[in-house]
């Protein structure tokens, strides 16, 4: 996806909300029909039947007929694609859409017909939206030649256009370099190779002034009456503050993944189950959890470090060059002698081997074990895992001899 920021006028911003509502209405109807499906009632309506029903609804409802048929007919098609992904087990089950969340609609041109876009001046370009007109955007890079694009609005009210084009992968440098990436909370990533002393990377998070402002806005929000305009304005201001932190994290992930894909031929990361690691510890009413507040802070720290997004970007930019190494005991194993002991990890940042006395940064030591590609067992045994996103072959670089 190639995403660009839209700058609609006040009138265009109001007109863009109409197709969002139409697409949301048709999508929710498709979800409702799927949820009511049962063997006794028969199969759920397919796309052709939903398109026929949509044509009848447009005749009966003037407010629906005023909208773009191209936008409305694309919603059940997207729902069919989402259900197919859910049945394959690759995506979540599609659910209902709520106003103000996941707002957007997709436009697909006719076969053989490209999207309507044009360059206006040196810094601006325009894209044509049905029933809205030409909406300008800032082409910060080359606009791809795509047949479909999606208009979205985030919770801060910013409009964006995303062209459906898969970016070209970054070629390997060919030097045979292997790097291990250890992800953490205090430090987002630690890099280490066989010959380097290591690099420590930190994802930019909240600024001190933003934290203070966010707490003040939350206190004011708690006093605002539900459904009031004041409460809506406060929620928008809170969303804008949070959006800045998200934008900085995404920018850091994109730049870091691009740098790693250009510098190294093979990138090894820990095989972490982030969804299980960030699961809530509050438990149930009958069996409440322990340390819920501390676990909540840890979950926020993991999600703010961008662990999952970094690996996703690496696999897209360097396909076939990313390996996932089992994470067990990588932080307890000495990268010099191979001894595994919990006492060697003296603190979050310091590692001192109890067997050979080797000292190093704890994250750098773990990154060296990951770069070696060894699956460490409780007894200290090692083995080389197979790549996670490609077929096993014999051209994989051998483990680094430490």
C-alpha positions as CSV (number, residue, x, y, z in Angstrom):
1,X,0.0,0.0,0.0
2,X,1.2,3.5,-0.9
3,X,-0.5,5.9,1.4
4,X,-0.8,9.7,1.1
5,X,-2.4,12.4,3.2
6,X,-5.5,14.1,1.7
7,X,-6.3,17.7,2.1
8,X,-10.0,18.1,1.3
9,X,-11.9,21.4,1.6
10,X,-14.6,21.8,4.2
11,X,-17.3,21.0,1.7
12,X,-15.4,17.9,0.4
13,X,-14.8,16.6,3.9
14,X,-18.5,16.8,4.5
15,X,-19.2,15.0,1.2
16,X,-16.7,12.3,2.0
17,X,-18.6,11.2,5.1
18,X,-21.6,10.2,2.9
19,X,-19.9,7.3,1.0
20,X,-18.4,6.2,4.3
21,X,-21.8,5.8,5.8
22,X,-23.2,4.0,2.7
23,X,-20.2,1.6,2.7
24,X,-20.7,1.0,6.4
25,X,-24.4,0.4,6.0
26,X,-24.0,-2.2,3.2
27,X,-21.1,-3.9,5.1
28,X,-23.1,-4.3,8.3
29,X,-26.0,-5.8,6.3
30,X,-23.6,-8.4,4.9
31,X,-22.3,-9.1,8.4
32,X,-25.9,-9.5,9.8
33,X,-26.8,-11.9,7.0
34,X,-23.7,-14.0,7.7
35,X,-24.4,-14.0,11.5
36,X,-28.0,-15.2,10.9
37,X,-26.9,-18.1,8.8
38,X,-27.7,-21.6,10.0
39,X,-28.1,-25.0,8.3
40,X,-31.9,-24.8,8.7
41,X,-32.2,-21.4,7.0
42,X,-29.8,-22.3,4.2
43,X,-26.6,-20.7,3.1
44,X,-25.9,-17.0,3.5
45,X,-26.4,-14.8,0.4
46,X,-23.4,-14.7,-1.9
47,X,-22.1,-11.5,-3.6
48,X,-24.5,-11.8,-6.6
49,X,-27.5,-12.1,-4.3
50,X,-26.3,-9.2,-2.2
51,X,-25.8,-7.0,-5.3
52,X,-29.4,-7.8,-6.4
53,X,-30.7,-6.8,-2.9
54,X,-28.6,-3.6,-3.0
55,X,-30.3,-2.6,-6.3
56,X,-33.7,-3.1,-4.7
57,X,-32.7,-1.1,-1.6
58,X,-31.5,1.8,-3.8
59,X,-35.0,2.0,-5.4
60,X,-36.7,2.0,-2.0
61,X,-34.3,4.4,-0.2
62,X,-33.6,7.7,-1.9
63,X,-30.8,8.5,0.5
64,X,-29.0,5.4,-0.6
65,X,-29.7,6.1,-4.3
66,X,-28.0,9.5,-4.0
67,X,-24.7,7.8,-3.2
68,X,-22.2,6.2,-5.6
69,X,-23.1,2.7,-6.8
70,X,-19.4,2.0,-7.3
71,X,-18.7,2.5,-3.6
72,X,-21.8,0.7,-2.4
73,X,-21.3,-2.4,-4.5
74,X,-17.7,-2.7,-3.5
75,X,-18.6,-3.2,0.2
76,X,-20.1,-6.7,-0.2
77,X,-17.3,-7.7,-2.5
78,X,-14.8,-6.7,0.2
79,X,-16.8,-8.6,2.8
80,X,-16.7,-11.7,0.6
81,X,-12.9,-11.4,0.4
82,X,-12.7,-10.9,4.2
83,X,-14.8,-14.0,4.8
84,X,-12.6,-16.0,2.5
85,X,-9.6,-15.0,4.4
86,X,-11.3,-16.0,7.7
87,X,-12.2,-19.4,6.3
88,X,-8.6,-19.9,5.3
89,X,-7.5,-19.1,8.8
90,X,-5.3,-16.1,7.7
91,X,-7.5,-13.3,9.0
92,X,-10.0,-12.5,11.7
93,X,-13.7,-12.9,11.3
94,X,-15.2,-9.6,9.9
95,X,-17.5,-7.8,12.3
96,X,-19.7,-4.8,12.4
97,X,-18.4,-1.4,11.7
98,X,-19.2,1.5,14.0
99,X,-19.4,5.2,13.0
100,X,-16.1,6.9,13.8
101,X,-14.0,3.7,13.8
102,X,-12.4,2.2,10.7
103,X,-14.2,4.7,8.5
104,X,-13.5,4.4,4.8
105,X,-14.5,3.1,1.4
106,X,-12.7,1.6,-1.6
107,X,-13.0,2.5,-5.3
108,X,-12.0,0.1,-8.1
109,X,-11.8,1.3,-11.6
110,X,-13.1,-0.6,-14.6
111,X,-10.9,-3.3,-16.1
112,X,-8.3,-1.7,-18.2
113,X,-9.1,1.7,-16.7
114,X,-6.7,3.3,-14.3
115,X,-7.6,5.5,-11.4
116,X,-8.1,9.2,-12.1
117,X,-5.2,11.2,-10.7
118,X,-3.3,14.2,-12.0
119,X,-0.4,16.3,-11.0
120,X,-1.2,19.9,-10.1
121,X,1.9,22.0,-9.7
122,X,5.1,20.9,-8.2
123,X,3.9,20.0,-4.7
124,X,0.3,18.9,-5.2
125,X,-1.7,16.2,-6.9
126,X,-5.4,15.4,-7.2
127,X,-7.4,12.2,-7.1
128,X,-11.0,11.9,-8.3
129,X,-13.7,10.6,-5.9
130,X,-17.2,9.8,-7.1
131,X,-19.8,12.4,-6.1
132,X,-17.1,14.5,-4.4
133,X,-14.8,15.7,-7.2
134,X,-11.1,16.2,-7.3
135,X,-9.4,16.0,-3.9
136,X,-5.9,17.1,-3.5
137,X,-3.1,15.3,-1.8
138,X,0.7,15.8,-1.2
139,X,2.7,13.4,-3.4
140,X,5.7,12.9,-1.1
141,X,7.0,10.1,-3.4
142,X,6.1,8.7,-6.7
143,X,2.5,7.9,-7.0
144,X,2.0,4.2,-8.2
145,X,-0.1,3.2,-11.1
146,X,-2.9,1.3,-9.4
147,X,-6.4,0.4,-10.5
148,X,-8.0,0.7,-7.0
149,X,-7.5,2.9,-4.0
150,X,-9.1,3.3,-0.6
151,X,-10.1,6.5,1.2
152,X,-9.8,6.3,5.0
153,X,-10.3,8.6,7.9
154,X,-8.6,8.1,11.3
155,X,-10.0,9.0,14.7
156,X,-8.3,12.5,14.5
157,X,-10.3,13.4,11.3
158,X,-7.3,13.1,8.9
159,X,-8.2,11.7,5.5
160,X,-5.8,9.5,3.6
161,X,-5.7,7.7,0.2
162,X,-4.0,4.3,-0.1
163,X,-3.3,2.9,-3.6
164,X,-3.4,-0.9,-3.8
165,X,0.2,-1.6,-5.0
166,X,2.6,-4.0,-3.5
167,X,6.0,-2.2,-3.1
168,X,9.1,-3.7,-4.6
169,X,11.3,-5.6,-2.2
170,X,14.7,-4.3,-1.3
171,X,17.5,-6.3,-2.8
172,X,20.1,-8.0,-0.6
173,X,23.5,-6.3,-0.5
174,X,25.3,-9.6,-1.3
175,X,28.0,-9.3,1.3
176,X,26.8,-12.3,3.3
177,X,26.1,-10.3,6.5
178,X,23.9,-11.9,9.2
179,X,22.3,-9.8,12.0
180,X,20.4,-10.7,15.1
181,X,17.7,-8.5,16.4
182,X,16.7,-8.7,20.1
183,X,13.5,-6.8,20.9
184,X,12.9,-5.4,24.3
185,X,10.8,-2.9,26.3
186,X,13.5,-0.6,27.7
187,X,15.3,-0.7,24.3
188,X,13.2,-1.4,21.3
189,X,15.8,-3.4,19.4
190,X,19.4,-4.5,19.9
191,X,21.5,-5.4,16.8
192,X,24.5,-7.6,16.8
193,X,26.6,-9.5,14.2
194,X,29.6,-11.8,14.5
195,X,32.1,-8.9,14.2
196,X,30.3,-5.8,15.5
197,X,30.1,-4.6,19.1
198,X,26.4,-4.1,18.7
199,X,23.8,-1.3,18.2
200,X,21.0,-0.2,20.5
201,X,17.9,1.3,19.0
202,X,15.0,2.9,20.8
203,X,11.6,3.7,19.3
204,X,10.5,7.3,20.0
205,X,7.6,7.3,22.4
206,X,5.8,9.9,24.5
207,X,7.4,13.2,25.1
208,X,7.2,14.7,28.6
209,X,4.9,17.5,27.6
210,X,2.5,15.1,25.8
211,X,2.1,12.9,28.9
212,X,1.2,15.9,31.1
213,X,-1.2,17.2,28.5
214,X,-2.8,13.7,28.0
215,X,-3.4,13.3,31.8
216,X,-5.0,16.8,31.9
217,X,-7.3,16.0,29.0
218,X,-8.4,12.8,30.5
219,X,-9.3,14.5,33.7
220,X,-11.4,17.0,31.8
221,X,-13.0,14.2,29.8
222,X,-14.1,12.5,33.0
223,X,-16.0,15.6,34.0
224,X,-17.7,16.2,30.6
225,X,-21.3,15.1,30.1
226,X,-21.8,12.1,27.8
227,X,-23.1,13.1,24.4
228,X,-22.1,16.7,24.7
229,X,-20.1,18.7,22.2
230,X,-17.5,19.5,24.7
231,X,-16.9,15.8,25.3
232,X,-16.6,15.2,21.5
233,X,-14.0,18.0,21.2
234,X,-12.0,16.6,24.1
235,X,-12.0,13.1,22.6
236,X,-10.7,14.6,19.3
237,X,-7.9,16.4,21.1
238,X,-6.9,13.2,23.0
239,X,-6.9,11.3,19.7
240,X,-4.6,13.9,18.1
241,X,-2.1,13.6,20.9
242,X,-2.1,9.8,20.7
243,X,-1.8,9.9,16.9
244,X,1.5,11.7,17.1
245,X,3.0,8.9,19.2
246,X,1.7,6.3,16.7
247,X,3.0,8.3,13.7
248,X,6.5,8.4,15.3
249,X,6.5,4.7,16.0
250,X,5.5,3.8,12.4
251,X,8.1,6.2,11.0
252,X,10.8,4.6,13.2
253,X,9.7,1.1,12.1
254,X,9.8,2.0,8.4
255,X,13.2,3.5,8.6
256,X,14.7,0.8,10.7
257,X,13.3,-2.0,8.6
258,X,14.6,-0.3,5.4
259,X,18.1,0.1,6.9
260,X,18.3,-3.5,8.0
261,X,17.1,-4.8,4.6
262,X,19.7,-2.8,2.8
263,X,22.6,-3.6,5.1
264,X,22.3,-7.4,5.8
265,X,21.6,-10.5,3.7
266,X,20.0,-12.4,6.5
267,X,18.0,-11.1,9.4
268,X,17.3,-13.2,12.4
269,X,14.6,-12.3,15.0
270,X,13.1,-14.0,18.0
271,X,9.9,-16.1,17.4
272,X,7.6,-14.3,19.8
273,X,3.9,-14.8,20.3
274,X,3.1,-11.2,20.9
275,X,-0.7,-11.7,21.2
276,X,-0.2,-14.2,24.0
277,X,2.4,-12.0,25.7
278,X,0.1,-9.0,25.8
279,X,-3.0,-10.8,27.0
280,X,-4.7,-9.2,30.0
281,X,-4.0,-10.7,33.4
282,X,-7.2,-9.4,35.1
283,X,-8.8,-12.9,35.1
284,X,-12.5,-13.4,35.9
285,X,-14.8,-12.3,38.7
286,X,-14.5,-15.7,40.3
287,X,-10.7,-15.9,39.9
288,X,-9.3,-12.4,39.6
289,X,-5.7,-12.1,38.4
290,X,-2.7,-10.8,40.3
291,X,-0.4,-7.9,39.4
292,X,-2.9,-6.6,36.9
293,X,-1.6,-3.1,37.0
294,X,2.0,-4.1,36.4
295,X,1.0,-6.5,33.6
296,X,-1.0,-3.7,32.0
297,X,2.1,-1.5,32.0
298,X,4.2,-4.2,30.5
299,X,1.6,-4.8,27.8
300,X,1.6,-1.1,26.9
301,X,5.4,-1.1,26.8
302,X,5.5,-4.1,24.4
303,X,3.0,-2.6,22.1
304,X,4.7,0.8,22.1
305,X,8.0,-0.8,21.1
306,X,6.5,-1.9,17.8
307,X,7.7,-5.6,18.0
308,X,5.2,-7.1,15.6
309,X,5.2,-4.2,13.1
310,X,9.0,-4.3,12.8
311,X,8.9,-8.0,11.8
312,X,6.0,-7.5,9.4
313,X,7.8,-4.7,7.6
314,X,11.0,-6.8,7.5
315,X,9.2,-9.7,5.9
316,X,7.7,-7.5,3.2
317,X,10.9,-5.5,2.4
318,X,13.2,-8.5,2.6
319,X,11.2,-11.6,1.6
320,X,13.0,-14.9,2.1
321,X,15.7,-13.2,4.2
322,X,14.0,-13.2,7.6
323,X,14.5,-16.2,10.0
324,X,12.7,-16.6,13.3
325,X,14.8,-18.2,16.1
326,X,13.2,-19.8,19.2
327,X,13.4,-17.2,22.0
328,X,13.9,-19.7,24.8
329,X,17.0,-18.9,27.0
330,X,18.5,-16.5,24.4
331,X,18.9,-13.9,27.2
332,X,20.4,-16.4,29.7
333,X,23.0,-18.0,27.4
334,X,26.5,-16.6,27.2
335,X,27.5,-15.7,23.7
336,X,31.2,-16.5,24.4
337,X,31.1,-19.9,26.1
338,X,27.5,-21.1,25.6
339,X,26.7,-21.5,29.3
340,X,23.1,-21.1,30.3
341,X,22.3,-19.7,33.7
342,X,19.7,-17.4,35.1
343,X,22.2,-15.8,37.5
344,X,24.2,-14.5,34.5
345,X,21.5,-11.9,33.9
346,X,22.4,-9.5,36.7
347,X,20.0,-6.8,35.6
348,X,18.0,-5.5,32.7
349,X,21.1,-4.1,31.0
350,X,24.0,-6.1,32.4
351,X,25.1,-9.7,31.6
352,X,28.0,-11.4,33.4
353,X,28.6,-15.1,32.8
354,X,29.0,-17.1,36.0
355,X,31.2,-19.6,34.1
356,X,33.7,-17.6,32.1
357,X,33.2,-14.1,33.4
358,X,32.3,-12.6,30.1
359,X,30.5,-9.3,30.5
360,X,28.4,-7.4,28.0
361,X,25.2,-5.6,27.5
362,X,22.3,-8.1,28.2
363,X,20.5,-7.1,25.0
364,X,23.6,-7.2,22.9
365,X,24.5,-10.7,24.3
366,X,21.0,-11.9,23.4
367,X,21.2,-10.4,19.9
368,X,24.5,-12.4,19.3
369,X,22.8,-15.6,20.3
370,X,20.0,-14.8,17.9
371,X,22.5,-13.9,15.1
372,X,24.1,-17.3,15.7
373,X,20.7,-18.9,14.8
374,X,20.8,-21.4,17.7
375,X,17.7,-22.7,19.4
376,X,18.9,-22.9,23.1
377,X,17.5,-25.6,25.3
378,X,17.4,-25.7,29.1
379,X,20.6,-27.8,29.2
380,X,22.5,-25.5,26.9
381,X,22.2,-27.6,23.8
382,X,21.8,-25.7,20.5
383,X,20.5,-26.4,17.1
384,X,20.0,-24.3,13.9
385,X,16.3,-23.7,13.1
386,X,14.9,-23.5,9.6
387,X,13.8,-20.2,8.1
388,X,10.3,-19.2,9.0
389,X,9.1,-17.6,5.7
390,X,10.8,-19.7,3.1
391,X,11.5,-23.3,2.1
392,X,14.5,-24.9,3.7
393,X,17.6,-25.1,1.5
394,X,21.3,-25.7,2.0
395,X,22.4,-22.1,1.1
396,X,21.5,-20.7,4.5
397,X,24.6,-19.2,6.1
398,X,26.1,-21.4,8.8
399,X,25.9,-20.5,12.5
400,X,28.6,-18.1,13.7
401,X,31.3,-19.9,15.6
402,X,31.7,-18.1,19.0
